Amino acid sequence: MASVDSIRSLCDQLTSSKTKPTTRNSASATLKALAFEDVNFDALIEAEALPVIVAGLRAGAASDITKNCIAAVWSLSEDGRCHSLLRDAGVVPLLSQLLFSGCVAATFILSCKASVLL
């Protein structure tokens, strides 16, 4: 189980303009992995990581960061507590933009999870 502090550190790495691209990619991949373990949901919520993960969708349709964040959103959307947090962070318009840009991963998540995210 990840600690709130370690998740906050990953969020800082993902959002800082001073962070190297490889470190940002690594941070997004780690957040994705954490999001796929239900035991980490409480810590992700407490660390306020969901808005950071949603913001990662702005990295561009072809970006590994975006793909990692889409996968994290997909997993987090399984927990009802996350629905409003994801919506409030702006996940729907960002996924819609990615959908219209041809991002296959966005198409998948919207087709599978639209009922819980809308």
Accessible surface in RSA format (square Angstrom, percent):
REM  Atomic radii and reference values for relative SASA: ProtOr
REM  Chains: A
REM  Algorithm: Lee & Richards
REM  Probe-radius: 1.40
REM  Slices: 20
REM RES _ NUM      All-atoms   Total-Side   Main-Chain    Non-polar    All polar
REM                ABS   REL    ABS   REL    ABS   REL    ABS   REL    ABS   REL
RES MET A   1   180.48  93.5 102.49  67.8  77.99 185.7  90.16  76.7  90.32 119.7
RES ALA A   2    17.10  15.7   5.46   8.4  11.64  26.5  13.90  19.6   3.20   8.5
RES SER A   3    61.89  52.3  50.40  67.3  11.49  26.5  50.49 107.5  11.39  16.0
RES VAL A   4    27.97  18.4  25.61  23.2   2.36   5.7  25.61  22.2   2.36   6.4
RES ASP A   5   106.81  74.8  99.56  99.1   7.25  17.1  32.36  76.2  74.45  74.2
RES SER A   6    49.74  42.0  41.54  55.4   8.20  18.9  44.93  95.7   4.81   6.7
RES ILE A   7     0.00   0.0   0.00   0.0   0.00   0.0   0.00   0.0   0.00   0.0
RES ARG A   8   106.74  44.8 106.01  54.0   0.74   1.8  40.54  55.4  66.20  40.1
RES SER A   9    52.21  44.1  47.44  63.3   4.77  11.0  27.94  59.5  24.27  34.0
RES LEU A  10    25.73  14.3  25.73  18.4   0.00   0.0  25.73  18.1   0.00   0.0
RES CYS A  11     8.24   6.2   7.99   8.9   0.26   0.6   8.18  20.7   0.07   0.1
RES ASP A  12    93.95  65.8  91.77  91.3   2.18   5.2  26.93  63.4  67.02  66.8
RES GLN A  13    61.91  34.6  60.04  43.9   1.87   4.5  18.43  39.2  43.48  33.0
RES LEU A  14     3.40   1.9   2.66   1.9   0.74   1.9   2.66   1.9   0.74   2.0
RES THR A  15    78.88  56.1  48.31  49.0  30.57  72.9  38.86  52.2  40.02  60.5
RES SER A  16    40.38  34.1  30.55  40.8   9.82  22.6  27.22  58.0  13.16  18.4
RES SER A  17   115.66  97.7  74.05  98.8  41.60  95.8  57.18 121.8  58.48  81.9
RES LYS A  18   195.91  95.6 160.48  98.5  35.42  84.3 112.45 101.2  83.46  88.9
RES THR A  19    26.68  19.0  11.57  11.7  15.11  36.0  11.15  15.0  15.53  23.5
RES LYS A  20   148.07  72.2 143.11  87.8   4.96  11.8  89.62  80.7  58.45  62.3
RES PRO A  21    98.55  71.8  97.97  89.3   0.58   2.1  98.42  81.3   0.13   0.8
RES THR A  22   101.77  72.4  95.47  96.8   6.30  15.0  82.06 110.2  19.71  29.8
RES THR A  23    49.92  35.5  46.13  46.8   3.78   9.0  28.73  38.6  21.18  32.0
RES ARG A  24    73.40  30.8  73.40  37.4   0.00   0.0   6.74   9.2  66.65  40.4
RES ASN A  25    53.24  36.7  52.13  50.4   1.11   2.7  15.35  36.9  37.90  36.6
RES SER A  26    63.75  53.9  56.28  75.1   7.48  17.2  29.67  63.2  34.08  47.8
RES ALA A  27     0.78   0.7   0.00   0.0   0.78   1.8   0.59   0.8   0.19   0.5
RES SER A  28     1.20   1.0   0.00   0.0   1.20   2.8   0.10   0.2   1.10   1.5
RES ALA A  29    42.13  38.7  38.91  60.0   3.22   7.3  39.28  55.3   2.85   7.5
RES THR A  30    53.72  38.2  49.84  50.5   3.89   9.3  33.13  44.5  20.59  31.1
RES LEU A  31     1.51   0.8   1.51   1.1   0.00   0.0   1.51   1.1   0.00   0.0
RES LYS A  32    68.48  33.4  68.36  41.9   0.12   0.3  19.78  17.8  48.70  51.9
RES ALA A  33    57.08  52.5  48.28  74.5   8.80  20.0  53.95  76.0   3.12   8.3
RES LEU A  34    29.40  16.4  29.21  20.9   0.19   0.5  29.40  20.7   0.00   0.0
RES ALA A  35     0.00   0.0   0.00   0.0   0.00   0.0   0.00   0.0   0.00   0.0
RES PHE A  36    91.34  45.7  69.86  43.3  21.48  55.9  70.11  42.5  21.23  60.8
RES GLU A  37    96.87  55.6  95.91  72.6   0.96   2.3  22.22  43.0  74.65  60.9
RES ASP A  38   109.30  76.6  94.19  93.8  15.10  35.7  33.53  78.9  75.77  75.6
RES VAL A  39    87.74  57.7  69.25  62.7  18.48  44.5  79.81  69.3   7.93  21.5
RES ASN A  40     4.37   3.0   4.37   4.2   0.00   0.0   0.00   0.0   4.37   4.2
RES PHE A  41     9.28   4.6   9.28   5.7   0.00   0.0   9.28   5.6   0.00   0.0
RES ASP A  42    89.16  62.5  84.10  83.7   5.05  11.9  33.46  78.8  55.69  55.5
RES ALA A  43     9.83   9.0   6.90  10.6   2.94   6.7   8.85  12.5   0.98   2.6
RES LEU A  44     0.00   0.0   0.00   0.0   0.00   0.0   0.00   0.0   0.00   0.0
RES ILE A  45    43.39  24.7  35.56  26.5   7.82  18.9  36.39  26.2   6.99  19.0
RES GLU A  46   110.83  63.6  96.72  73.2  14.10  33.6  36.76  71.1  74.06  60.5
RES ALA A  47     7.18   6.6   0.00   0.0   7.18  16.3   0.00   0.0   7.18  19.0
RES GLU A  48   125.70  72.2 118.04  89.3   7.66  18.2  34.91  67.5  90.79  74.1
RES ALA A  49     0.00   0.0   0.00   0.0   0.00   0.0   0.00   0.0   0.00   0.0
RES LEU A  50     2.25   1.3   2.25   1.6   0.00   0.0   2.25   1.6   0.00   0.0
RES PRO A  51    66.19  48.2  61.22  55.8   4.97  18.1  61.60  50.9   4.59  28.5
RES VAL A  52    27.36  18.0  25.38  23.0   1.98   4.8  26.85  23.3   0.51   1.4
RES ILE A  53     0.52   0.3   0.52   0.4   0.00   0.0   0.52   0.4   0.00   0.0
RES VAL A  54     0.63   0.4   0.63   0.6   0.00   0.0   0.63   0.5   0.00   0.0
RES ALA A  55    43.32  39.8  35.21  54.3   8.10  18.4  37.21  52.4   6.10  16.2
RES GLY A  56     6.71   8.3   0.00   N/A   6.71   8.3   6.27  17.2   0.44   1.0
RES LEU A  57     2.94   1.6   0.00   0.0   2.94   7.4   0.00   0.0   2.94   7.9
RES ARG A  58   171.43  72.0 138.01  70.4  33.42  79.6  55.24  75.5 116.20  70.4
RES ALA A  59    43.68  40.2   6.61  10.2  37.07  84.3  19.28  27.2  24.40  64.6
RES GLY A  60    32.37  39.9   0.00   N/A  32.37  39.9  32.13  88.2   0.24   0.5
RES ALA A  61    32.15  29.6  20.94  32.3  11.21  25.5  21.07  29.7  11.08  29.4
RES ALA A  62    88.54  81.4  68.32 105.4  20.22  46.0  72.27 101.8  16.27  43.1
RES SER A  63    27.24  23.0  15.73  21.0  11.51  26.5  20.20  43.0   7.04   9.9
RES ASP A  64    83.39  58.4  78.07  77.7   5.32  12.6  15.11  35.6  68.29  68.1
RES ILE A  65     9.54   5.4   9.54   7.1   0.00   0.0   9.54   6.9   0.00   0.0
RES THR A  66     0.00   0.0   0.00   0.0   0.00   0.0   0.00   0.0   0.00   0.0
RES LYS A  67    99.47  48.5  93.94  57.6   5.53  13.2  53.26  47.9  46.20  49.2
RES ASN A  68    18.73  12.9  18.49  17.9   0.24   0.6   0.15   0.4  18.57  18.0
RES CYS A  69     2.59   2.0   1.97   2.2   0.62   1.5   0.62   1.6   1.97   2.1
RES ILE A  70     6.35   3.6   6.35   4.7   0.00   0.0   6.35   4.6   0.00   0.0
RES ALA A  71    25.93  23.8  21.34  32.9   4.59  10.4  25.93  36.5   0.00   0.0
RES ALA A  72     0.95   0.9   0.95   1.5   0.00   0.0   0.95   1.3   0.00   0.0
RES VAL A  73     0.00   0.0   0.00   0.0   0.00   0.0   0.00   0.0   0.00   0.0
RES TRP A  74    79.16  31.8  79.16  38.3   0.00   0.0  78.66  41.9   0.50   0.8
RES SER A  75     8.01   6.8   7.44   9.9   0.57   1.3   0.59   1.3   7.42  10.4
RES LEU A  76     0.00   0.0   0.00   0.0   0.00   0.0   0.00   0.0   0.00   0.0
RES SER A  77     2.30   1.9   0.00   0.0   2.30   5.3   0.00   0.0   2.30   3.2
RES GLU A  78   115.45  66.3  84.32  63.8  31.13  74.1  34.99  67.7  80.46  65.7
RES ASP A  79    25.25  17.7  18.87  18.8   6.38  15.1  10.46  24.6  14.79  14.7
RES GLY A  80    51.59  63.6   0.00   N/A  51.59  63.6  28.08  77.0  23.51  52.7
RES ARG A  81   125.15  52.5 108.25  55.2  16.90  40.2  79.54 108.7  45.61  27.6
RES CYS A  82     0.00   0.0   0.00   0.0   0.00   0.0   0.00   0.0   0.00   0.0
RES HIS A  83    36.79  20.1  36.79  25.6   0.00   0.0  21.18  21.8  15.61  18.2
RES SER A  84    52.60  44.4  51.80  69.1   0.80   1.9  28.82  61.4  23.78  33.3
RES LEU A  85    68.11  37.9  65.80  47.1   2.31   5.8  66.26  46.5   1.85   5.0
RES LEU A  86     0.00   0.0   0.00   0.0   0.00   0.0   0.00   0.0   0.00   0.0
RES ARG A  87    95.99  40.3  81.00  41.3  15.00  35.7  26.71  36.5  69.29  42.0
RES ASP A  88   123.92  86.8  86.38  86.0  37.54  88.8  33.05  77.8  90.87  90.6
RES ALA A  89    27.70  25.5   0.74   1.1  26.96  61.3  12.06  17.0  15.64  41.4
RES GLY A  90    20.97  25.9   0.00   N/A  20.97  25.9  20.57  56.5   0.40   0.9
RES VAL A  91     0.00   0.0   0.00   0.0   0.00   0.0   0.00   0.0   0.00   0.0
RES VAL A  92    35.00  23.0  34.86  31.6   0.15   0.4  34.86  30.3   0.15   0.4
RES PRO A  93    76.43  55.7  70.34  64.1   6.09  22.1  76.03  62.8   0.40   2.5
RES LEU A  94    11.02   6.1  10.63   7.6   0.39   1.0  10.63   7.5   0.39   1.0
RES LEU A  95     0.00   0.0   0.00   0.0   0.00   0.0   0.00   0.0   0.00   0.0
RES SER A  96    34.53  29.2  34.49  46.0   0.04   0.1  18.51  39.4  16.03  22.5
RES GLN A  97   117.00  65.4 106.94  78.2  10.06  24.0  44.08  93.8  72.92  55.3
RES LEU A  98    11.86   6.6  11.55   8.3   0.31   0.8  11.86   8.3   0.00   0.0
RES LEU A  99    60.51  33.7  52.02  37.2   8.49  21.3  52.02  36.5   8.49  22.8
RES PHE A 100   174.86  87.5 141.57  87.7  33.28  86.6 145.03  87.9  29.83  85.4
RES SER A 101    72.80  61.5  33.61  44.9  39.19  90.3  45.43  96.8  27.36  38.3
RES GLY A 102    55.07  67.9   0.00   N/A  55.07  67.9  34.88  95.7  20.19  45.2
RES CYS A 103     8.92   6.7   2.86   3.2   6.06  14.2   6.03  15.3   2.90   3.1
RES VAL A 104   122.56  80.6 117.44 106.3   5.12  12.3 118.77 103.2   3.79  10.3
RES ALA A 105    32.97  30.3  24.42  37.7   8.55  19.4  30.09  42.4   2.88   7.6
RES ALA A 106     0.00   0.0   0.00   0.0   0.00   0.0   0.00   0.0   0.00   0.0
RES THR A 107    64.29  45.7  63.21  64.1   1.07   2.6  54.11  72.7  10.17  15.4
RES PHE A 108   110.73  55.4 106.49  66.0   4.23  11.0 110.50  67.0   0.23   0.7
RES ILE A 109     0.29   0.2   0.29   0.2   0.00   0.0   0.29   0.2   0.00   0.0
RES LEU A 110    24.69  13.7  22.00  15.7   2.69   6.8  22.26  15.6   2.43   6.5
RES SER A 111    89.37  75.5  47.72  63.7  41.65  95.9  49.23 104.8  40.13  56.2
RES CYS A 112    65.41  49.5  33.21  37.0  32.19  75.7  14.78  37.5  50.63  54.6
RES LYS A 113    16.50   8.0  15.99   9.8   0.51   1.2   9.13   8.2   7.37   7.8
RES ALA A 114    28.96  26.6  28.07  43.3   0.88   2.0  28.07  39.5   0.88   2.3
RES SER A 115   104.65  88.4  68.39  91.3  36.26  83.5  58.36 124.3  46.29  64.9
RES VAL A 116    49.12  32.3  42.98  38.9   6.14  14.8  47.34  41.1   1.78   4.8
RES LEU A 117     0.00   0.0   0.00   0.0   0.00   0.0   0.00   0.0   0.00   0.0
RES LEU A 118   127.06  70.8  82.65  59.1  44.41 111.6 103.91  73.0  23.15  62.3
END  Absolute sums over single chains surface
CHAIN  1 A     6001.5       4854.2       1147.3       3583.0       2418.5
END  Absolute sums over all chains
TOTAL          6001.5       4854.2       1147.3       3583.0       2418.5
